[in-house]
């Protein structure tokens, strides 16, 4: 997942993500480091917070977009 890159791009810290999604800082750290993935029910809120699509969280372009558009 591209969570770390998107957090850095948006200037959002892990504690902000944790508070917004009601999860622990440790969970967000694991997501950012690729040690774990957020549960499916957290993906829409995480994508909204990071200003992207769920596809972008996974490094994928959405329908009708090129690979370059996803970055």
C-alpha positions as a Python dict, from the first residue, in 0.01 Angstrom:
ca = {
    (1, 'X'): (0, 0, 0),
    (2, 'X'): (104, 359, -55),
    (3, 'X'): (-12, 493, 280),
    (4, 'X'): (325, 635, 388),
    (5, 'X'): (375, 816, 58),
    (6, 'X'): (25, 963, 64),
    (7, 'X'): (61, 1074, 426),
    (8, 'X'): (388, 1249, 343),
    (9, 'X'): (240, 1406, 30),
    (10, 'X'): (-53, 1547, 228),
    (11, 'X'): (152, 1640, 536),
    (12, 'X'): (-59, 1417, 758),
    (13, 'X'): (96, 1251, 1062),
    (14, 'X'): (20, 906, 1194),
    (15, 'X'): (-141, 1040, 1509),
    (16, 'X'): (-387, 1234, 1293),
    (17, 'X'): (-476, 921, 1097),
    (18, 'X'): (-513, 721, 1418),
    (19, 'X'): (-745, 979, 1574),
    (20, 'X'): (-956, 1019, 1260),
    (21, 'X'): (-1002, 644, 1213),
    (22, 'X'): (-1024, 556, 1584),
    (23, 'X'): (-732, 314, 1571),
    (24, 'X'): (-403, 299, 1758),
    (25, 'X'): (-88, 481, 1652),
    (26, 'X'): (78, 138, 1636),
    (27, 'X'): (-180, 20, 1379),
    (28, 'X'): (-115, 324, 1158),
    (29, 'X'): (261, 271, 1191),
    (30, 'X'): (221, -90, 1075),
    (31, 'X'): (12, 25, 777),
    (32, 'X'): (267, 289, 683),
    (33, 'X'): (555, 41, 711),
    (34, 'X'): (378, -229, 512),
    (35, 'X'): (363, -470, 807),
    (36, 'X'): (-18, -479, 802),
    (37, 'X'): (-310, -346, 601),
    (38, 'X'): (-611, -157, 728),
    (39, 'X'): (-936, -349, 747),
    (40, 'X'): (-1175, -303, 457),
    (41, 'X'): (-1414, -96, 666),
    (42, 'X'): (-1139, 164, 727),
    (43, 'X'): (-1044, 207, 359),
    (44, 'X'): (-1312, 463, 258),
    (45, 'X'): (-1236, 691, 553),
    (46, 'X'): (-861, 652, 503),
    (47, 'X'): (-892, 739, 134),
    (48, 'X'): (-1105, 1043, 219),
    (49, 'X'): (-856, 1158, 481),
    (50, 'X'): (-564, 1123, 240),
    (51, 'X'): (-756, 1284, -46),
    (52, 'X'): (-734, 987, -279),
    (53, 'X'): (-924, 685, -403),
    (54, 'X'): (-906, 339, -250),
    (55, 'X'): (-733, 229, -571),
    (56, 'X'): (-465, 494, -509),
    (57, 'X'): (-402, 349, -161),
    (58, 'X'): (-302, 30, -340),
    (59, 'X'): (-100, 214, -604),
    (60, 'X'): (-355, 139, -874),
    (61, 'X'): (-520, 371, -1121),
    (62, 'X'): (-898, 380, -1123),
    (63, 'X'): (-1106, 298, -1430),
    (64, 'X'): (-1035, 532, -1719),
    (65, 'X'): (-704, 656, -1575),
    (66, 'X'): (-352, 583, -1678),
    (67, 'X'): (-86, 445, -1446),
    (68, 'X'): (68, 794, -1432),
    (69, 'X'): (-259, 944, -1304),
    (70, 'X'): (-251, 720, -996),
    (71, 'X'): (67, 873, -855),
}
